[in-house]
């Protein structure tokens, strides 16, 4: 696939978009540029138009209100709670998730085996003072335990009513726009004798281009999760098979999602619907309608 022209659009339009809405954030400013891109009949720009380099451009360096729950986190993926109607079901889900995380947490015996060679000899003097060293080790142990248990998913479960209202029943596309950064790539090539989709849609193919998202994997706990204890696994791009869409999703059981996230992060697997109807049809329709709706979020 060829390189995306979207960087040139950002170099030209990001600053003016930012100046018109200075209190928003990087992701919404980039979405504003994306709206201009999709509204334009000419997607490619003359290379001389966008002077300079993008390595330290504002659209890469600016902060965003949702960075604290996404980019700045150490966890591999983000799990969003978007339904708040059944606390008992949510707690049961969390319990199963913690069980799954513990399978990937080294046991105390394994940690002892890997660290005992680094322990100081008790018969040798400790110039720093044994009491201070012991206290620091205890604090470190507690911190390490917490980090190991939370290293796979950062869970977004707001308690304030206004924060819950923002996430309640959101679509896959809205979640991507909040917690990932928008980009554009060339759409997959249709197979021989296959026509491009009509009407066109930016999540599949619009003029040969496709809207995609970059960031941590998103897993969405919704109203259906209360009964099936599954989450929606959200794709940031379509698969390489023509006709699948950015923001497609399928449901995965809580008992499997830790292993899935680790494999996705390591590159051992990717979200690939293989051209089969494993994606959620209703969610796809919802995403595609939102994508072509006027305005941004």
C-alpha positions as CSV (number, residue, x, y, z in Angstrom):
1,X,0.0,0.0,0.0
2,X,1.2,3.5,-0.7
3,X,1.9,6.1,2.0
4,X,-1.0,8.1,3.3
5,X,-1.4,11.8,2.2
6,X,-3.0,12.6,5.6
7,X,0.3,13.8,7.1
8,X,0.5,16.5,4.5
9,X,-3.1,17.5,5.4
10,X,-2.1,17.7,9.0
11,X,1.0,19.8,8.3
12,X,-1.2,22.3,6.4
13,X,-4.5,22.3,8.3
14,X,-3.8,21.2,11.9
15,X,-2.6,24.5,13.3
16,X,-5.6,26.4,11.9
17,X,-8.0,23.7,13.2
18,X,-6.3,23.9,16.6
19,X,-6.6,27.7,16.8
20,X,-10.3,27.6,16.2
21,X,-10.9,25.2,19.1
22,X,-8.0,25.8,21.5
23,X,-9.6,24.0,24.5
24,X,-10.2,20.7,22.8
25,X,-7.2,18.3,22.2
26,X,-5.0,16.6,19.7
27,X,-7.4,13.8,18.8
28,X,-10.3,16.2,18.0
29,X,-8.0,18.6,16.1
30,X,-6.8,15.7,14.0
31,X,-10.4,14.5,13.5
32,X,-11.2,18.1,12.3
33,X,-8.5,17.8,9.7
34,X,-9.8,14.3,8.7
35,X,-13.2,15.9,8.0
36,X,-11.6,18.3,5.6
37,X,-9.7,15.5,4.0
38,X,-12.9,13.4,3.4
39,X,-14.8,16.5,2.2
40,X,-12.2,17.3,-0.4
41,X,-12.4,15.9,-3.9
42,X,-8.6,16.0,-4.2
43,X,-6.9,13.9,-1.5
44,X,-3.3,14.2,-2.6
45,X,-1.4,17.5,-2.3
46,X,1.7,18.8,-4.0
47,X,4.7,17.8,-2.0
48,X,6.0,21.4,-2.0
49,X,2.8,22.6,-0.3
50,X,3.7,21.0,3.1
51,X,7.1,22.3,3.9
52,X,9.1,21.0,6.9
53,X,9.2,17.8,8.8
54,X,6.5,16.2,10.8
55,X,8.8,14.5,13.4
56,X,8.3,17.2,16.0
57,X,5.0,18.6,14.6
58,X,2.3,19.7,17.0
59,X,0.0,17.0,15.9
60,X,2.5,14.4,17.2
61,X,3.5,16.3,20.4
62,X,0.3,18.0,21.6
63,X,-1.5,16.4,24.6
64,X,-5.1,15.2,24.7
65,X,-7.6,15.0,27.5
66,X,-7.8,11.2,27.1
67,X,-4.0,10.6,27.1
68,X,-4.0,9.8,30.8
69,X,-6.3,6.8,30.2
70,X,-4.6,5.7,27.0
71,X,-1.3,6.9,25.6
72,X,0.3,7.6,29.0
73,X,-0.7,4.3,30.4
74,X,1.7,1.3,30.6
75,X,-0.9,-1.4,30.1
76,X,-1.2,-3.1,26.8
77,X,-4.9,-2.5,26.2
78,X,-7.9,-0.4,27.4
79,X,-11.1,-2.0,28.7
80,X,-14.1,0.4,28.6
81,X,-17.2,-0.1,30.7
82,X,-20.1,1.4,28.7
83,X,-23.0,-0.1,30.6
84,X,-23.7,0.6,34.3
85,X,-27.0,-1.1,34.8
86,X,-25.8,-4.3,36.5
87,X,-23.1,-4.0,39.2
88,X,-23.2,-7.6,40.2
89,X,-22.5,-8.7,36.6
90,X,-19.7,-6.2,36.3
91,X,-18.1,-7.4,39.5
92,X,-18.4,-11.0,38.3
93,X,-16.7,-10.0,35.1
94,X,-13.9,-8.2,37.0
95,X,-13.3,-11.3,39.1
96,X,-12.9,-13.5,36.1
97,X,-10.6,-11.0,34.5
98,X,-8.4,-10.9,37.5
99,X,-8.2,-14.7,37.4
100,X,-7.1,-14.5,33.8
101,X,-4.5,-11.8,34.6
102,X,-3.0,-14.0,37.4
103,X,-2.3,-16.7,34.8
104,X,0.2,-14.3,33.3
105,X,1.6,-13.1,36.6
106,X,4.8,-14.8,37.8
107,X,4.3,-16.7,41.0
108,X,6.2,-15.7,44.1
109,X,8.3,-18.9,43.8
110,X,9.3,-18.0,40.2
111,X,10.2,-14.5,41.3
112,X,12.4,-15.8,44.1
113,X,14.2,-18.1,41.6
114,X,14.9,-15.2,39.3
115,X,15.9,-12.7,41.9
116,X,17.7,-14.6,44.7
117,X,21.0,-14.3,42.9
118,X,20.7,-10.5,43.2
119,X,20.0,-10.4,46.9
120,X,22.7,-9.0,49.2
121,X,24.7,-11.4,51.4
122,X,23.3,-11.0,55.0
123,X,26.7,-11.6,56.4
124,X,28.1,-8.5,54.6
125,X,27.7,-5.0,55.9
126,X,25.1,-2.9,54.2
127,X,26.4,0.7,54.1
128,X,23.0,2.0,53.3
129,X,21.4,0.6,56.4
130,X,19.3,-2.6,56.6
131,X,16.1,-0.9,57.9
132,X,15.9,1.5,55.0
133,X,16.7,-1.1,52.5
134,X,14.1,-3.5,53.8
135,X,11.4,-0.8,53.7
136,X,12.3,0.1,50.2
137,X,12.1,-3.6,49.2
138,X,8.7,-3.9,50.8
139,X,7.4,-0.9,48.9
140,X,8.8,-2.2,45.7
141,X,7.3,-5.6,46.2
142,X,3.8,-4.1,46.7
143,X,4.2,-1.9,43.7
144,X,5.5,-4.7,41.5
145,X,2.4,-6.9,42.5
146,X,0.0,-4.1,41.5
147,X,1.8,-3.5,38.2
148,X,1.8,-7.1,37.3
149,X,-1.9,-7.4,38.0
150,X,-2.7,-4.4,35.9
151,X,-0.1,-4.7,33.2
152,X,-2.5,-6.2,30.6
153,X,-5.6,-3.9,30.8
154,X,-6.3,-0.4,32.0
155,X,-9.9,-0.4,33.0
156,X,-12.0,2.7,32.4
157,X,-14.9,2.6,34.8
158,X,-16.0,6.1,35.7
159,X,-18.0,6.9,38.8
160,X,-19.2,10.4,38.1
161,X,-22.6,10.7,36.3
162,X,-21.3,13.0,33.6
163,X,-18.3,10.7,32.9
164,X,-20.6,7.7,32.7
165,X,-22.9,9.6,30.3
166,X,-20.0,10.2,27.9
167,X,-19.3,6.4,27.7
168,X,-22.8,4.9,28.0
169,X,-23.6,2.7,25.0
170,X,-21.0,4.3,22.8
171,X,-20.2,2.8,19.4
172,X,-16.8,1.3,18.5
173,X,-16.1,4.3,16.3
174,X,-16.7,6.8,19.0
175,X,-14.5,4.8,21.4
176,X,-11.7,4.8,18.8
177,X,-12.1,8.6,18.3
178,X,-11.8,9.1,22.1
179,X,-8.9,6.8,22.9
180,X,-7.0,6.4,19.6
181,X,-5.6,8.8,16.9
182,X,-7.2,9.0,13.5
183,X,-5.1,8.3,10.4
184,X,-5.7,7.4,6.7
185,X,-4.4,4.5,4.7
186,X,-4.9,3.2,1.2
187,X,-7.9,0.8,1.2
188,X,-7.3,-2.9,0.5
189,X,-7.4,-3.7,-3.3
190,X,-10.7,-5.4,-4.4
191,X,-10.2,-9.0,-5.8
192,X,-10.5,-9.4,-9.6
193,X,-14.1,-8.9,-10.8
194,X,-15.1,-7.3,-7.5
195,X,-16.6,-3.8,-7.6
196,X,-15.8,-1.2,-5.0
197,X,-18.5,-0.7,-2.4
198,X,-21.4,1.6,-3.2
199,X,-22.2,3.9,-1.6
200,X,-18.6,4.5,-0.6
201,X,-17.8,4.7,3.1
202,X,-14.5,6.0,4.7
203,X,-14.4,3.0,7.1
204,X,-14.2,0.6,4.1
205,X,-13.3,2.5,0.9
206,X,-13.8,6.1,-0.1
207,X,-12.0,7.0,-3.3
208,X,-9.4,4.3,-2.6
209,X,-8.7,5.5,0.9
210,X,-9.7,4.3,4.4
211,X,-10.0,5.9,7.8
212,X,-8.0,4.0,10.4
213,X,-6.9,4.5,14.1
214,X,-3.6,4.2,15.9
215,X,-3.2,3.5,19.6
216,X,-3.9,0.8,22.2
217,X,-6.4,-2.0,21.6
218,X,-9.9,-1.3,22.8
219,X,-12.2,-3.8,24.5
220,X,-15.8,-2.7,25.2
221,X,-18.0,-4.0,28.0
222,X,-21.6,-3.3,26.9
223,X,-25.2,-4.1,28.0
224,X,-24.9,-7.6,26.4
225,X,-21.7,-8.3,28.5
226,X,-23.9,-8.4,31.7
227,X,-25.4,-11.7,30.4
228,X,-22.7,-13.2,28.2
229,X,-19.6,-12.1,30.1
230,X,-17.9,-11.1,26.8
231,X,-16.6,-7.8,25.4
232,X,-16.4,-6.3,22.0
233,X,-12.9,-6.6,20.5
234,X,-12.5,-3.5,18.3
235,X,-10.4,-3.4,15.1
236,X,-8.4,-0.3,14.4
237,X,-8.3,-1.0,10.7
238,X,-10.1,-3.3,8.4
239,X,-8.4,-6.6,7.6
240,X,-6.4,-6.9,4.4
241,X,-9.4,-8.5,2.8
242,X,-11.5,-6.0,0.8
243,X,-14.9,-5.2,2.3
244,X,-14.2,-5.5,6.0
245,X,-14.3,-2.2,7.9
246,X,-12.4,-0.2,10.4
247,X,-14.1,-0.4,13.8
248,X,-15.6,-3.9,13.1
249,X,-15.8,-6.0,16.3
250,X,-16.5,-9.5,17.5
251,X,-17.2,-10.8,21.0
252,X,-14.6,-12.5,23.1
253,X,-15.1,-14.2,26.5
254,X,-13.5,-12.7,29.5
255,X,-11.5,-15.9,30.1
256,X,-9.7,-15.4,26.7
257,X,-9.0,-11.7,26.5
258,X,-5.8,-11.6,28.5
259,X,-4.1,-14.1,26.1
260,X,-5.6,-12.4,23.1
261,X,-4.3,-9.0,24.2
262,X,-0.8,-10.3,24.8
263,X,-0.7,-12.0,21.4
264,X,-2.0,-8.8,19.7
265,X,0.7,-6.7,21.4
266,X,3.5,-9.1,20.6
267,X,2.4,-9.3,16.9
268,X,1.7,-13.0,17.2
269,X,-1.8,-12.4,15.9
270,X,-4.0,-9.6,14.6
271,X,-7.7,-8.9,14.6
272,X,-8.6,-10.5,11.2
273,X,-12.1,-11.4,10.3
274,X,-10.9,-13.5,7.4
275,X,-13.7,-12.3,5.1
276,X,-16.2,-14.2,7.2
277,X,-19.2,-12.9,9.0
278,X,-17.6,-13.0,12.4
279,X,-17.9,-9.3,12.8
280,X,-21.0,-7.8,14.4
281,X,-23.3,-6.6,11.6
282,X,-25.3,-4.2,13.7
283,X,-22.2,-2.6,15.1
284,X,-20.8,-2.2,11.6
285,X,-23.9,-0.4,10.4
286,X,-23.8,1.8,13.4
287,X,-20.2,2.7,12.8
288,X,-20.6,3.4,9.1
289,X,-23.6,5.7,9.7
290,X,-21.7,7.6,12.3
291,X,-18.6,7.9,10.1
292,X,-20.5,9.7,7.3
293,X,-22.6,11.9,9.6
294,X,-21.9,15.6,9.5
295,X,-19.6,17.0,12.2
296,X,-17.0,15.5,14.5
297,X,-18.1,13.5,17.5
